[in-house]
Amino acid sequence: MSESQVAIIAAWQQGDEQAVRTLFNLHYPRLVQLAVLSGLPPEEAKDCAQEAFLRSFEHRNQLRDLTAFPLWFQRITTRHILNTIKARQRHRHVPLDETNELSEDWQRTRIPLPDEIAISTERQEHLWQCVQALPAHYRVPLVLRYYDDLSLREVADILGKREGTIRVLIHRALQRLRATSQETSSLQKLVQFSRQDRLMTSRQAMEAK
């Protein structure tokens, strides 16, 4: 973590309005996408993402080591999203075209990567629909591992499970995807797009600061 990033986090912890806005703009799109991919309808996902960010701000004084912010923030916000999902009485499938609408604005300025051209929109939709169709106990670890680019240990820490258990759940999730889709080889490419989006959003946020 760079000195400028630590400085922004320190200012956020002190309640600096500009720092709060910078971190919100940086993390909000990812939180919305994570909430949708984890099973929330788009409108609820947007509300949940805002609440998750607010939850982290309310507990900001619990962060002792500023360099540990990424995992600390991930743990608090992800658990809030998961608790919101558990609190819902019913789960319904969310069409991917609704998901795409949420990220349209922040994706519009992104320059397409060469790999993106190789995966058609239809194939992307089909793959994410297969992911969303997975049971929550398979889908959530898979999304955290591949979409959020977390290690198995980090996923286990966030979900409060053993690393070996997470490994088995992800393995079974991938098996189910292979049984229902021929597009699992494209999962890594979609993950690369997500990572590139976050990197570009991060740069834009830092430049705005």
ChimeraX attribute file (.defattr): number of C-alpha atoms within 10 A of each C-alpha:
attribute: neighborCount
match mode: 1-to-1
recipient: residues
	/A:1	10
	/A:2	7
	/A:3	9
	/A:4	11
	/A:5	16
	/A:6	16
	/A:7	13
	/A:8	20
	/A:9	21
	/A:10	18
	/A:11	15
	/A:12	19
	/A:13	20
	/A:14	14
	/A:15	13
	/A:16	13
	/A:17	10
	/A:18	14
	/A:19	20
	/A:20	19
	/A:21	13
	/A:22	20
	/A:23	19
	/A:24	17
	/A:25	16
	/A:26	20
	/A:27	19
	/A:28	16
	/A:29	21
	/A:30	19
	/A:31	24
	/A:32	26
	/A:33	23
	/A:34	22
	/A:35	28
	/A:36	27
	/A:37	27
	/A:38	27
	/A:39	26
	/A:40	25
	/A:41	19
	/A:42	22
	/A:43	13
	/A:44	16
	/A:45	25
	/A:46	20
	/A:47	12
	/A:48	23
	/A:49	26
	/A:50	17
	/A:51	15
	/A:52	24
	/A:53	21
	/A:54	14
	/A:55	15
	/A:56	20
	/A:57	18
	/A:58	11
	/A:59	12
	/A:60	19
	/A:61	10
	/A:62	11
	/A:63	14
	/A:64	9
	/A:65	10
	/A:66	16
	/A:67	16
	/A:68	12
	/A:69	18
	/A:70	10
	/A:71	15
	/A:72	17
	/A:73	20
	/A:74	22
	/A:75	17
	/A:76	17
	/A:77	25
	/A:78	22
	/A:79	16
	/A:80	20
	/A:81	24
	/A:82	18
	/A:83	11
	/A:84	16
	/A:85	21
	/A:86	12
	/A:87	9
	/A:88	9
	/A:89	6
	/A:90	7
	/A:91	12
	/A:92	10
	/A:93	12
	/A:94	17
	/A:95	15
	/A:96	18
	/A:97	9
	/A:98	13
	/A:99	20
	/A:100	14
	/A:101	11
	/A:102	18
	/A:103	14
	/A:104	10
	/A:105	11
	/A:106	12
	/A:107	16
	/A:108	9
	/A:109	11
	/A:110	12
	/A:111	10
	/A:112	12
	/A:113	11
	/A:114	8
	/A:115	12
	/A:116	14
	/A:117	9
	/A:118	11
	/A:119	14
	/A:120	10
	/A:121	11
	/A:122	8
	/A:123	15
	/A:124	18
	/A:125	16
	/A:126	16
	/A:127	23
	/A:128	17
	/A:129	17
	/A:130	18
	/A:131	27
	/A:132	24
	/A:133	18
	/A:134	18
	/A:135	12
	/A:136	18
	/A:137	13
	/A:138	22
	/A:139	22
	/A:140	26
	/A:141	24
	/A:142	28
	/A:143	21
	/A:144	23
	/A:145	21
	/A:146	18
	/A:147	22
	/A:148	20
	/A:149	16
	/A:150	18
	/A:151	13
	/A:152	20
	/A:153	16
	/A:154	18
	/A:155	27
	/A:156	20
	/A:157	15
	/A:158	20
	/A:159	18
	/A:160	11
	/A:161	12
	/A:162	13
	/A:163	17
	/A:164	11
	/A:165	12
	/A:166	24
	/A:167	18
	/A:168	12
	/A:169	18
	/A:170	21
	/A:171	14
	/A:172	14
	/A:173	21
	/A:174	18
	/A:175	13
	/A:176	16
	/A:177	18
	/A:178	14
	/A:179	10
	/A:180	13
	/A:181	16
	/A:182	12
	/A:183	16
	/A:184	17
	/A:185	11
	/A:186	16
	/A:187	15
	/A:188	12
	/A:189	16
	/A:190	19
	/A:191	17
	/A:192	18
	/A:193	16
	/A:194	17
	/A:195	16
	/A:196	16
	/A:197	19
	/A:198	17
	/A:199	13
	/A:200	16
	/A:201	21
	/A:202	18
	/A:203	13
	/A:204	14
	/A:205	18
	/A:206	15
	/A:207	9
	/A:208	9
	/A:209	13
